[in-house]
Every structure is written in C-alpha cells, then in structure tokens.
Amino acid sequence: MAPLRSAHRRLGNRTHRAALLLIAIIAGVGVLPGVAVAAPAGGQQLNAADMTLLNGVRLAGLWEMPAGQMAAEKGQSAKVREIGAGIANEHQKLDELVVEAANKLGATIPSEPTAEQKGWLAEMQKASGARFDQIFVTRLRVAHGKIFPVIGAVRASTRDATVRKLCEDANGFVQHHMQMLESTGLVRWPELPPAALPAPGEDGLLAAASANTGPQVGVSSTVVWLVFLAALGTGGIATYRMLRRN
C-alpha cells in the first residue's frame, strides 16, 4: 500500500504544479501588453508616454521659471527682459496645471530640476550682457523644441482625458514661448537639433516620446506580444506533457 500512497502523492504534486503553471499563464494575459506606471482613482492606468509628458512639463517649469526671472532681471536687451518675465509668469500657470493633473491622476512628478537643468541655470547665472541673452534664448528655444513634438504625440494617442487637457494647455504655452524667443532674433537656426522622428515600423508614440526627451526605456508592443506568445506556447507544451504523464 505504501507505493500506492507514494504514487498518489506524485500525481497530486504534478497536478498542483500544472494548475499553478496555468494560473501563471492566465495571469500574464491580464498585464500585457502595456506597463502600468500610475493608477488614478478612476482605474485608468497611465502609460509611459503619459508619464513622459507629465514629467517633461513639470521639469520644464522647474528650471524655466527661474531662468525667466533671471532674464527679467539681468537681460541686456529690453526685449529679453520682457520675454523672460512673460515666460516665467506663464510657466507658473502651466506648473499649477501639471501639479493639479498629477494630483488628480495619482502620479508622482519631479520636485526639482535635473542635474543638467541646474547646470544651465548656473551657466546663465555666471553670464552677463549679450552673452547672457544668447545663452538664455538658445537654451530655452532648444528645450521647447524638444518637448513640443512630445506634446503632440501624447495628445494624439493618450487614453486619459486629464492628460489630453494638459496637452492642449501645454501646447499653447510652449508654442507661444517659442514665438517669443524667436522674436529676439537670437535663435541660431542651423544649431537647432534636427527633428527626431520614429523609424518606420516602430510604435510611433513611445518612439517619438523617447526620441525627443532623451534616454527612455521603451519596448515595442510587437516584441512584447511575441515574447508572451512564446512563453504561452512553452507553458502549454509543458502543461500538456505533465498531464499526459499523469
């Protein structure tokens, strides 16, 4: 009778392992193909592109507000002083909007500029006269040019109404700032970085967002599904073999 009990135990163990494997495979269906970053109260989850927008708009305000205030105080030309004050005031309004959106969505956004942005502020602090005016216009025009296409890409594809509204507000502010900076005549057009467009076949939204905001981690949904299907097939074969042995 002892061998019989042992066989029953082995059979139970194999059946238990098979059940766990099937549960794991089914659970995988619930989390693919996207990666959730934040979950608002309504249950709608934000994707990487939504968070790229929230973080980008917030970071822009954190360094461009003090940059504008600096320009309003120490700009050599009256035009730069006027534009600096205008950009600082408008970024204060935009910052209030992005903080409100983040709170509504339950998302965590930066509370201070990046190390690179702090370096730009230090660079402006040390400069004076015409050199300051040139640095101010160059740095801010390049920064606005990078966030501008991200706003459009996210607005075109986001599933979240709050993010869409923030895109529309940010688009108006950023376009106005570019126009103001360009009105100084100090923009060095040949030195502006070229447009970073997604390669054919890539997921346009995430590719455009990562291409225009620096290094980001992104995975094509096609690749995710291929990996998932391969795992599903492997798990199915393993399950079939276990059940067949039983």
N, C-alpha and C positions, 0 to 999 in steps of 0.2 A: 504493500500500500504506500510505502514511503516514496518510491519512484513516481507513483501516480500523483501524489501531492506536489512533488517537485515539478512535474510536467505542467500541472495546473498553474503553479506559480509563474513558470516561464511564460506560459500562454497569457496570463494576466499582465505580466510585465510588458510583453510585446504589444498587446492590445492597448495598454496605457500609453506606451511610447508613440504608437501610431496616432492615438487620439490627440496627444499633445502636439504632434507634428502638424496634424490637420488644423488644429486650433491656431497654431502659429501662422500657417499659410493664410487662413481666412482673415486673421487679424491684420496681415500685411496689406490686404485689399483695402482696409479702412484708412490706411495712412498714405497710400500712394495716389497720384504721382507727385504731389507737392510737399513742401516742407513748411510747417506752420511756424510762424515767428511770434505772433501775439494773438491772443483770443479776446476780442471785445465782448462786452456784456451780451450782445445780441447773438453771439455764437459764430459770427462771420470771422474767419481767420485771415490774417494779413499774410501776404506772400513776401518774398524777398524784395521785389520791386517796390511794393508799398512802403516797406521799411526803408529802402534806399531813398525814397522821396522824403519821408518824414525826417530822417537823419540829415539828409542833404540840406533841406530848407532850414532846419534848426541850426546846423553848423554855420550856414551862410550868415544868419543873423548874429551869431555869437562873435564873429570876427569883423563882419562888415559894419555893424553898428559902431563899434569903437573906431574903426577905420574912417567912417564918415564923419564922426565927431572930431577926429584928429584933423581931417581935411578942412572942416569948417573953421578950425582954429588956426591952423598953420599953413593952409594952402597959399601959394604965392599969388595966383590969379583970383580975381573975384568970382570967376566962373567956377573954378574948382571949389572954392569955399561954399558957394551956393549949392552946388551939386552934392558936396559932402554932407551938408546939413539935410538936404532933401532925402538922400539915401539912408542916412541914419534914422530919420523920422519914419520913413516908410518901412524900414526893416524892423523897427519897433512894433509897428502894427502887424507885420507879417509874422513876427515871432510870437505875438499873442495868439494869432490864428493857429499856428502849428502846435503850440503848447495846448491850446484848447482841444484840437483834434486828437493829439496824443492821449490826453486825459480821457476823452470820450471813448477812444479805442482800447484803452488799457495798455498802451505801448510805452516802452521806456526809450527816451531820446537823450542825446548828449546834454551835458550841463556846462561844458566848457569847450573852447576851440581845440582843434588838433594841434600837435606839435608844429606841423608845417604852417598852419594858420597863425599860430603865435609868433613864428619866425617872420612872417610877412608883416605883422604889426610891429615887431622890433625893428625891422628894416625901415619901415615908414617913420618910426619914432626917431631914428638916427638921421634921417634925411631932412633936407630943408630946401627952400627956394624952388627953382624949376625942377630939380631932381626929385623932390617930394611929389610934385604934381604929376610927373611922369610915372613914378612908381605906383602912386595911388590909382591912376587911370588904368595902367597896364594890368596890375594885379586884379583889380575888381572886374575889368572887362573880360579877362580870361576866365575868372571864376564864374561869372554869369553865363558865359558861353558854354561852360561845361554842364551846368545844372539845367539850362534851358531845354535841350532835347530830352532830358530825363523826364521833365515835367510832362512833355507831350506824349512820350511813350507810356508813362503810367496812366495818364488821363485816358488814353485810348483803350486800355485793357483792364484797368482795375475793376474788381467786383464790388468795391466798397463805396457807398455814397459819400461818406465823410472824406475819403481820400480824393474822390473826384472833385468835390467842392474846394478842397485845399489846392488841388492842381490848378483849378480855374483862377483862384485868388493869386497864387504864386506866379502864374503865367503873366498876369497883368503887371505885377510889381517888377518881375525880372526883365520883361521887355522894356518897361519904362526906364529902368536903371541903365540898360544897355544904350538906349537912345540918349539919355543924359550924358553918359560917359563919352559917347561918340561925338556929342555936340562940342566937346572941348577941342577937337582937332588933334588930340594927343594919342589916339589909338594907332598903334603900329600894325596895320593890317597884314603885312607879309609875315609878321612874327606870331600871329594867332595860330594856335594848333589846328590842324585840319579836322574836319568832321569825322568822328569815329562811327562808322556805320557797321551794323552786324553783317557777317559774311552770309552768302546765300545758304539757305538750309538750316541756319541756326534759329533758335527761339528768339524772335525779334525783340520782345520786351526785355527779357533778362539780359540778352546780349547788348542791347543798346544801353541799358542802365549800367552794366558793369563796364562797358567801353567808355562811358562818359563820366564816371565817378571814381576812377582809379581801380586798384585791385579789389575784386569781389569774387566770392566763391559762387559759381553757378553751374548747374548740371542740366543738360538738355533733357526734356521730358521723354524724348525718344529713347535715350540711353537708359533712363530710369525704368521705363516700361520693358526694355529688352532684358535688363538685369532681373526685374521682377518676374517676367515670364520664364526666364531660365531657372530661377530659384523655384518657381511653382512647378515646372516640369521635373526638376530633380527631386523635389519633395514628393511629388505624386508617384514617381517611379519607386522611391524608397518605401513609401507607404504601401504601394501595391505588392512589393516583394515581401514586406513584413506580414501583410495579411495573407499572402499566398502560402508562406511558410506555416502560418497558423492553421 
